[in-house]
Amino acid sequence: MSDAASKPSAPPRRRKRGARFVEIAEAAGVSIATVNRVLNDHGSVAPATRARVVAAARQLAVPRVLPDLRHGLTRLDVILARSPTPLFRRIEQALQQATQLLDRRIVVHRHVLEEDDDDQIAHAILRPRPRRDGLALAVHDTPRVRDALRSVVAQGVRVVTLVSDIGEVPRLHYAGIDNLHAGRTAGWFLGRLARRPGRVLVLSNSLAFRAHVDRTAGCRAVIAERFPQLACSETRECFDDPDRAYHAVNAALRARGGELVGVYHSGAGSAGIAAALERAGRLGEVAWVGHEMTEAHRGWLARGAMDLVIDQDPDGQVRSTLQHLLHACGWLEAPPAAGPNEFRLFCAENLPPPRPADEPGVR
């Protein structure tokens, strides 16, 4: 027997992955880079192109699990106004927790921008770096922002407004509470809790946010309709600043024209309200309604210094946002609930478990 006959035959050479990608690219009429993006879910590819690549891979019997044709890479952007308030911290925490549970092919990019910088917000809306399939945002309502949103909606981007709605935009969904009725609820409780005729001080964050316009309007409307013994002040913008809230309450306590019997604050900065009322010896005597179940509010409710907190459940709003966007992108079959999110009412008798302290003090 010859030496050649006695040697075992060499194993067949394995084909390189790159060579297989070349064949798929030729069969599908696309580049090798596109094949890589489709088969490894590394980038956005048009549905028709994606289908051609997967079909070519099947025809060539590529020995790997091929991507689900129903879902490519889905990119969602979330634009938030920069805010140190407990509400926006809870929104960001809820987003972090929710996105950890999503399919790896769903990518959520968060952008935190200065709340009063229309140029920056409009640029983020109009010029996304990667192609996006959906956009959620919690920013103020201005003509520049509306124009930018109308432009991307016309391009087919699904838009969900979060926390505060934006007018005159054909958005997919508003994930937030009915702020007008939240304000009316605050006014109704203040009217019932006020111990004598007098004045109600109405404070808010910036009225560039539609949520605060609706809340304060609702409060003022129900007091005018139902409680003629009370008079509402003009809405004072405190911009979530405890110092501004302190000075507003202090001035109302000393003003002529009726005793201060109630305070409604639709935003943050409540430490200033508590400090002013306590300094005047009126803490627990003046009816006080505010928003969001923070640890500071929990403490004031327990002490009897605050009467009612209206909480808008940011975790529920984030869930609603993602459900509507993912349903529109084909990830969820059942349509999510329509309409606004429910808000929750807390008083001294139904306090939730403690949370980490998150209310800034008076600066």
Phi and psi in degrees as a GROMACS rama.xvg file:
@    title "Ramachandran Plot"
@    xaxis  label "Phi"
@    yaxis  label "Psi"
@TYPE xy
-75.8254  159.657  SER-2
-60.3651  -37.2015  ASP-3
-63.2303  -37.9557  ALA-4
-72.675  -29.2316  ALA-5
-79.6184  -19.0274  SER-6
-75.5258  135.888  LYS-7
-66.2604  145.486  PRO-8
-67.2662  143.572  SER-9
-70.3657  142.313  ALA-10
-64.2267  149.307  PRO-11
-61.8861  140.596  PRO-12
-70.2276  133.553  ARG-13
-77.5943  140.486  ARG-14
-78.1713  139.166  ARG-15
-71.0258  146.805  LYS-16
-57.3196  -38.4291  ARG-17
-61.2346  -38.2159  GLY-18
-64.0611  -40.8056  ALA-19
-62.7915  -41.0578  ARG-20
-61.7429  -36.1583  PHE-21
-62.608  -44.6761  VAL-22
-63.4527  -42.4696  GLU-23
-62.8748  -43.1256  ILE-24
-61.26  -41.9516  ALA-25
-65.8457  -42.2342  GLU-26
-67.8316  -34.9377  ALA-27
-89.7384  -11.6451  ALA-28
71.7928  37.0403  GLY-29
-132.402  178.847  VAL-30
-83.535  162.032  SER-31
-63.0465  -36.4251  ILE-32
-61.5129  -37.7658  ALA-33
-66.7896  -40.1415  THR-34
-59.5798  -44.507  VAL-35
-61.1053  -43.1558  ASN-36
-63.5675  -40.4305  ARG-37
-70.0282  -51.8407  VAL-38
-73.0692  -23.2742  LEU-39
-110.745  6.47533  ASN-40
51.4367  49.3387  ASP-41
-101.967  0.164285  HIS-42
-173.241  172.966  GLY-43
-83.8809  132.702  SER-44
-136.017  140.793  VAL-45
-58.054  142.975  ALA-46
-54.2224  -41.7833  PRO-47
-64.6012  -42.0736  ALA-48
-65.3275  -42.0169  THR-49
-58.0397  -44.1507  ARG-50
-63.1001  -39.8056  ALA-51
-64.434  -41.5056  ARG-52
-64.7327  -45.3851  VAL-53
-64.6023  -40.5165  VAL-54
-63.2396  -41.0442  ALA-55
-65.7727  -39.9927  ALA-56
-63.9408  -39.2566  ALA-57
-64.8404  -43.2699  ARG-58
-62.9045  -34.0145  GLN-59
-87.9475  3.56621  LEU-60
55.2536  47.683  ALA-61
-64.4749  124.752  VAL-62
-79.6549  71.4632  PRO-63
-158.522  161.943  ARG-64
-74.9179  123.753  VAL-65
-90.4699  152.043  LEU-66
-62.318  151.967  PRO-67
-71.2141  122.358  ASP-68
-65.1473  -20.3858  LEU-69
-70.6693  -27.0868  ARG-70
-137.257  117.775  HIS-71
-92.1155  -158.538  GLY-72
-73.5188  125.283  LEU-73
-109.087  124.438  THR-74
-110.877  127.874  ARG-75
-121.733  136.248  LEU-76
-106.939  141.474  ASP-77
-125.435  119.794  VAL-78
-109.245  121.051  ILE-79
-119.413  141.937  LEU-80
-69.2139  139.351  ALA-81
-71.0724  124.3  ARG-82
-154.504  135.091  SER-83
-85.2404  5.61791  PRO-84
-71.7496  154.27  THR-85
-56.1311  -36.9315  PRO-86
-58.5851  -50.0843  LEU-87
-71.3056  -28.9199  PHE-88
-65.673  -39.0401  ARG-89
-68.2536  -36.9161  ARG-90
-60.4002  -46.9466  ILE-91
-64.6617  -40.9653  GLU-92
-63.1177  -41.654  GLN-93
-63.7899  -38.5293  ALA-94
-64.6777  -44.0008  LEU-95
-61.1898  -43.3824  GLN-96
-68.463  -42.2667  GLN-97
-68.0121  -40.713  ALA-98
-69.7103  -23.0043  THR-99
-66.7401  -20.0908  GLN-100
-95.3789  -3.69751  LEU-101
-80.2737  157.723  LEU-102
-56.9349  145.797  ASP-103
-64.8566  -15.9069  ARG-104
-84.7156  -0.256916  ARG-105
-105.909  115.4  ILE-106
-112.005  125.168  VAL-107
-114.499  121.454  VAL-108
-106.192  126.74  HIS-109
-101.893  136.408  ARG-110
-127.112  121.392  HIS-111
-108.493  115.742  VAL-112
-122.004  157.88  LEU-113
-60.9473  129.866  GLU-114
-67.332  -24.0275  GLU-115
-106.144  13.6943  ASP-116
-99.9859  88.0923  ASP-117
-60.8749  -36.7017  ASP-118
-63.1127  -45.2991  ASP-119
-66.2745  -41.975  GLN-120
-66.1408  -45.7512  ILE-121
-62.2826  -39.2218  ALA-122
-63.7942  -41.5916  HIS-123
-65.8811  -33.6288  ALA-124
-71.0543  -43.7106  ILE-125
-87.2844  -25.4376  LEU-126
-125.951  66.2484  ARG-127
-68.8021  146.165  PRO-128
-70.1398  -64.8824  ARG-129
-85.6875  159.706  PRO-130
-60.1406  139.213  ARG-131
-115.492  152.113  ARG-132
-104.124  -21.3551  ASP-133
-155.716  155.716  GLY-134
-138.687  129.509  LEU-135
-120.487  143.609  ALA-136
-152.112  145.401  LEU-137
-125.884  89.9299  ALA-138
-139.357  176.776  VAL-139
-77.7843  166.747  HIS-140
-104.801  103.724  ASP-141
-132.388  162.167  THR-142
-56.8579  -38.5171  PRO-143
-65.0821  -42.4777  ARG-144
-65.8695  -42.1163  VAL-145
-61.1395  -44.6327  ARG-146
-61.2716  -42.8253  ASP-147
-63.7298  -42.0466  ALA-148
-66.7375  -41.7555  LEU-149
-60.4075  -35.1228  ARG-150
-65.9172  -45.9829  SER-151
-74.5539  -30.3334  VAL-152
-63.3233  -39.638  VAL-153
-64.4941  -23.7339  ALA-154
-84.9419  -1.85004  GLN-155
100.121  6.04078  GLY-156
-79.5705  132.658  VAL-157
-81.8916  132.804  ARG-158
-122.137  131.647  VAL-159
-121.735  128.138  VAL-160
-90.4855  137.168  THR-161
-120.517  134.287  LEU-162
74.5724  -57.3738  VAL-163
-127.949  125.47  SER-164
-75.1399  164.61  ASP-165
-127.271  126.844  ILE-166
-76.9243  155.252  GLY-167
61.0542  32.0142  GLU-168
-126.197  128.395  VAL-169
-76.7213  64.5656  PRO-170
-76.2768  161.776  ARG-171
-69.5105  -41.5298  LEU-172
-163.882  152.015  HIS-173
-108.68  115.393  TYR-174
-99.2393  88.3389  ALA-175
-173.048  177.311  GLY-176
-83.8768  166.549  ILE-177
-78.0674  96.7989  ASP-178
-69.1443  -29.9639  ASN-179
-62.9854  -45.7266  LEU-180
-74.8105  -26.1962  HIS-181
-64.2749  -42.133  ALA-182
-66.4612  -39.0449  GLY-183
-64.6323  -36.8908  ARG-184
-62.0043  -44.0071  THR-185
-60.1975  -44.7667  ALA-186
-63.865  -38.812  GLY-187
-64.019  -44.1826  TRP-188
-67.112  -39.6503  PHE-189
-62.1529  -41.0578  LEU-190
-62.5038  -36.2917  GLY-191
-78.5944  -28.8986  ARG-192
-91.0754  -23.1908  LEU-193
-59.955  130.491  ALA-194
-83.4113  -15.0913  ARG-195
-158.5  165.982  ARG-196
-59.9633  149.314  PRO-197
165.877  -153.959  GLY-198
-111.02  148.115  ARG-199
-114.456  125.467  VAL-200
-89.1193  128.362  LEU-201
-112.478  118.507  VAL-202
-119.383  152.643  LEU-203
-152.188  170.69  SER-204
-76.4826  -165.089  ASN-205
-59.6288  134.106  SER-206
-78.5211  6.18932  LEU-207
-73.4341  -16.2366  ALA-208
-90.6714  123.405  PHE-209
-59.2605  -31.4946  ARG-210
-57.7304  -41.9691  ALA-211
-76.0878  -32.5046  HIS-212
-61.0182  -47.1105  VAL-213
-68.5352  -41.8568  ASP-214
-62.4677  -50.3228  ARG-215
-67.7444  -35.4986  THR-216
-64.2087  -41.1535  ALA-217
-64.1624  -42.1097  GLY-218
-62.4595  -48.1822  CYS-219
-63.8234  -37.846  ARG-220
-65.8896  -46.6044  ALA-221
-70.0701  -32.5096  VAL-222
-67.2865  -41.2936  ILE-223
-64.5408  -35.6053  ALA-224
-77.7168  -37.6703  GLU-225
-113.372  -20.8524  ARG-226
-130.984  77.2388  PHE-227
-65.7367  -16.0674  PRO-228
-76.7056  -8.18223  GLN-229
-111.954  148.71  LEU-230
-126.043  130.213  ALA-231
-90.8606  140.286  CYS-232
-73.2204  166.176  SER-233
-64.0515  147.408  GLU-234
-65.9504  129.059  THR-235
-103.757  123.17  ARG-236
-80.6826  122.327  GLU-237
-109.581  -8.07488  CYS-238
55.16  37.2918  PHE-239
60.4452  23.8759  ASP-240
-102.349  118.014  ASP-241
-58.689  -35.4089  PRO-242
-63.2908  -44.8607  ASP-243
-63.2283  -41.1836  ARG-244
-63.4335  -40.7236  ALA-245
-58.9527  -49.459  TYR-246
-66.4846  -35.3808  HIS-247
-65.502  -44.1847  ALA-248
-68.2053  -41.7124  VAL-249
-60.1778  -43.1165  ASN-250
-65.9334  -39.0766  ALA-251
-66.7186  -33.7882  ALA-252
-66.9281  -30.106  LEU-253
-97.089  -8.83956  ARG-254
-70.9207  152.864  ALA-255
-86.8883  166.617  ARG-256
99.6431  24.5704  GLY-257
122.12  146.222  GLY-258
-73.8669  144.462  GLU-259
-75.4769  117.826  LEU-260
-118.302  -8.32648  VAL-261
-157.724  150.383  GLY-262
-133.084  130.24  VAL-263
-120.695  125.841  TYR-264
-124.427  117.854  HIS-265
-89.6577  -1.71975  SER-266
-125.771  -149.624  GLY-267
-104.283  -175.729  ALA-268
91.783  24.1513  GLY-269
-66.6686  -19.3989  SER-270
-58.1361  -33.3872  ALA-271
-67.6728  -36.7388  GLY-272
-64.6455  -47.887  ILE-273
-60.3187  -41.7793  ALA-274
-65.0016  -42.0131  ALA-275
-67.5233  -43.5257  ALA-276
-66.4557  -39.1953  LEU-277
-67.617  -40.0752  GLU-278
-62.7462  -34.3636  ARG-279
-84.6592  -2.04197  ALA-280
72.2368  24.2712  GLY-281
-114.224  5.66163  ARG-282
-66.9162  122.81  LEU-283
93.2338  -11.8595  GLY-284
-98.8428  -39.8942  GLU-285
-81.9758  125.776  VAL-286
-63.005  136.655  ALA-287
-140.543  123.275  TRP-288
-123.83  132.618  VAL-289
-137.58  -172.275  GLY-290
-122.309  145.991  HIS-291
79.7115  129.796  GLU-292
-83.6006  83.3544  MET-293
-90.2436  168.82  THR-294
-67.3045  -33.9656  GLU-295
-65.16  -44.3281  ALA-296
-62.7911  -38.7238  HIS-297
-57.8544  -43.2882  ARG-298
-65.3226  -41.5645  GLY-299
-69.4511  -34.7921  TRP-300
-63.7143  -45.0008  LEU-301
-62.7013  -34.11  ALA-302
-79.456  -12.8537  ARG-303
84.306  8.8457  GLY-304
-78.6224  -29.5241  ALA-305
-118.826  148.423  MET-306
-101.772  -36.7372  ASP-307
-153.559  140.324  LEU-308
-122.537  130.73  VAL-309
-100.797  115.076  ILE-310
-109.445  132.35  ASP-311
-97.9063  10.0589  GLN-312
53.9137  71.91  ASP-313
-59.8672  -30.7136  PRO-314
-62.7223  -41.9352  ASP-315
-65.873  -35.4351  GLY-316
-67.428  -39.9018  GLN-317
-65.1983  -42.5007  VAL-318
-59.4698  -45.5763  ARG-319
-61.1932  -42.0547  SER-320
-57.7527  -52.5788  THR-321
-66.9646  -38.1674  LEU-322
-61.129  -44.189  GLN-323
-69.1616  -40.7794  HIS-324
-67.3861  -42.8789  LEU-325
-71.8058  -30.6384  LEU-326
-65.8493  -43.3215  HIS-327
-65.5727  -28.8069  ALA-328
-89.1318  1.46675  CYS-329
91.091  7.68064  GLY-330
-83.7342  -29.8314  TRP-331
-115.007  133.315  LEU-332
-82.1457  -46.0795  GLU-333
-77.1005  131.438  ALA-334
-66.9269  137.283  PRO-335
-70.3021  166.93  PRO-336
-63.4313  135.977  ALA-337
-88.8388  172.558  ALA-338
85.3743  171.787  GLY-339
-71.4362  161.114  PRO-340
-74.1242  153.121  ASN-341
-77.7322  144.593  GLU-342
-103.115  159.629  PHE-343
-116.062  146.97  ARG-344
-112.802  131.357  LEU-345
-124.954  137.273  PHE-346
-132.122  -171.308  CYS-347
-63.4847  -19.7037  ALA-348
-96.2073  -5.57377  GLU-349
-137.094  42.962  ASN-350
-67.0983  138.583  LEU-351
-76.9588  170.013  PRO-352
-58.5749  153.284  PRO-353
-60.9061  148.31  PRO-354
-118.484  164.356  ARG-355
-58.0121  143.656  PRO-356
-58.2085  132.469  ALA-357
-145.379  15.4821  ASP-358
-103.109  121.243  GLU-359
-66.7562  149.008  PRO-360
-84.455  -177.518  GLY-361
-70.3824  129.909  VAL-362
